[in-house]
C-alpha cells in the first residue's frame, strides 16, 4: 500500500500521523502462548486495521469447516430435497404469455423490396 515504507499508516482528522503498532516478535509470541494458552492460538493479526483480533470458537469452527471443504455453517444441508417448481399438472394459462411483438406484423425491409420489384 501507500504507507508500506513509512513508520505511520496515515493521518487523523487533525493531521497528526497515525503511528503503526509494532507486531510482536517471536519471543513475545512464545511468552504469550505460555501465559494465555487458550487465547493465543486464536489470535490473528489484521493488517488492514493494524490490530490483533481474537477469534471466537464459532469463527474457528467455521474456518475448520471451510478448510475441510464443507459449508461454514452447520445448519446448511447441501443434500436436502429440492423444492419442485414445476409440476406434472398442466396449467390452462402459460407462465409467459407475452403479446406478439410489432415487428412480426410490419413487413420486413426485404419483403418491401420484393413488392417494389413486382
N, C-alpha and C positions, 0 to 999 in steps of 0.2 A: 504494500500500500504506500501511500504518500509519505508516511512517517516512519518507514522501516529503519532508516539510518539515524533517526533522531532519538533523543532521550525523552521526548514528550510525544503524546499521541494526539494532540490538538490543542484547542483553546476553549476556555469557558466564555460566558457572556461578557465578563469584564475584560477579556483579552489576556488573562493570565494563562500560562502554559499548564496543561494537564500532564503531570509527570507520570511516566509509565511505572506501574508497580512491578517490582522485580520478581521474577519467578524464583521459587525455592530451588536451591541446588540439590544434588543427590544426597548429601549428608543430612540436610534438613528434612528431606522426604523420608529417609530411613528412620530418623528420630521420630518423625510424626507417625510413622507406622507403628512404632512401639508404644507411643502414648495413646493413640486413639485407633486401636486395631479395627474396630467395627466401621469407622467412617473413612479412614484414609484410602482404602482401595476403591471407594465410591466417589472420590474427589477427582474432578477433571478440571483442566484449565480452559477457560473460554477466552480465546484470543481476541475475539471481536469486542467483548466488553471488558477485557483485561481483568478478569477475576476468576477465582476458583469456585466451582459450583459442586455442591454435594448432591449426588443423585439419590432419589428416594428408592425404596425397594421395588416399587412398581415400575419405575423407569429402568432399573437394572433388569427386571424380568422382561420388559419389552425389548431391550437391547439383545438379551439372550435369545428371545424368540425370533427376532429379525435375523440374527446371525445363523440360526438353525434353518432359516428359510421358511418360517411359519409367519402367520399373521401376528402383528404386535399385540392385539387384544385377544384374550382367551374367549370372549363371547362370540367371536366371529366363527361361524361354521362354514367352511368352503364347500362342503358336500351336502348342504341342506337341499331338500327337493325344490325344484323351480316352480314358480307360480305360473300356471298356464295362461297366457294372454289370449290365445286362440283356442276356440273350442270346435267340436265337430258339428255344432248346431249352426246351420246356415241362416244368416240374418236376412230379413227382407230388404233392408237398405244397406248398401255397401258403406264401408267406413269412409272411403274417399269418393265423394260424388261431386267433383268439380264441374263447373259449367264448361262447355266447349269453348276453346279459345277462338277469338275473332279471325285469326289467321286461317282457320280451316274454311271459313265462308268467303273470304276475299280471294279472288283468283290470283295465282302466283304471277310473277313477272314473266316467266317463260310461257305460261298459258296466254297471257296478254299478247305476247309477240306472235304466237301461233294464230290467234284471232286476227291480228292485223295482216298476216300473210294471206289468209283466206279471203 
